[in-house]
Amino acid sequence: MMNAWLGRNWDEVKTELELMSKPYAFQITRPHGKMEAWGSCRVVRIREFDDRVDLILAHEKFLPRQT
């Protein structure tokens, strides 16, 4: 079931995680350099442990940073 969450919108996955009643933590990645992230977050990595689920999220859209 966890692999089915890859690429999905974070809001949808969060709802399913809360129904599981298992603790979870997430981190949002940001682009380096002259790019700016925006848009909704998507799940890009999942690690399940016995006591928790760790997720990595990324914004779905990127633009060059305006200077």
N, C-alpha and C positions, 0 to 999 in steps of 0.2 A: 504494500500500500504506500509506503514511503516514496518509492520511486515514481509513483503516479503523481507526486507533488512537484517534481522537477519541471521548471518552466511555467508553473501556474502562478496566478496572481496571489500575492501574500494575503490579502483579505480573505480569500476563499480557504487557503490552507490554515490560516489562524483559527478560523471557525471550527474546522475539523480537528485541529490539535486540542482546542479547548474541550471538545466533546470526549476526547480520549482521557482526560484528567491526568495527563502525564506532564511533568514540568518541562518547559522548553526555554531555550535562549536563542536569540538571533543577533546577527551582525549585518549591517548594511555596508557593502563595499562601495568605494568611491573611486572614480578614475584619477589617475595621476597626470600631472602636467596641465596642459591647456584645454582640458575638456571639462564640461559641466554636465552633471547627471540631472535628469528630471523624469517625470512620468511616474507611473505606479511601479511598485517593487515586485520582482519575480523571484521565486526560489531557484537558486543555482547550485546549492550543495546541501546535502542532508547527512548528518551523522547521528545514528541512534545508539544510545547506551542503555544499560539496564534501568538506570534511574532518571534519564532525561533524553531530550532530543535537541541537538544543536543544528541551527540552520544558517546559511549564508544567503543574503538577499542582494540583488543588484537592481538598480533602476533600469527600466527598459529602453530609455532614450538618452542620447548623448548629443551635445552640441559643442562647438568650439567656444571657449570662454571669451566674452567680450572684454576688451581692454580699454 
